[in-house]
């Protein structure tokens, strides 16, 4: 049965503080100047209403009305792009398909970042790092040479997908030397441009770096050990 729909005055983004897919939706909402409320939930203690609204048990959700939710970031941002403001997707169908492919590429990089911070030893950690660097090398050849964004002067949904990717490295590089982007000048310029964009900055709370650091410390992984080592070194410096 076809359902009639009228866009509410204010949308609600159901969120988790660290979720990069939530950030994608928040960035698009900011880019389109759409007013929205944000409700943050604890994914370790999901409320009943969330379980009913999210068949996959994940964020983001976009609440459109009293009992209407969209789930999964890809359809959420596509919906926003089709209904709100100027389009962030290209008009050309083949280029639009290419952009969708690189949004999925961003998701695969996020999986690689998960492999990096979950690696149990240095061998797994450096293998995950090399796999990530190979993906960024590919991006170096695909970015518009004139920049500053993925496809040139216009901010797109691909940019919204990659901004949360680079945000992880802002935190990683506060205690690690990764050399992930060495000699990748276009990627570095793109990363810098995205980090300076208001929509990207406002997609997370000010305590995001501290929250992510605490999350990494509790992974019982190689990166957790590196964080513990840094903490001990700082304690010794303070003691002296």
Beta strands, then each sheet from edge to edge (+ up, - down):
strand 1: 11-15
strand 2: 36-40
strand 3: 61-65
strand 4: 68-71
sheet 1: 2+ 1+ 3- 4+
end
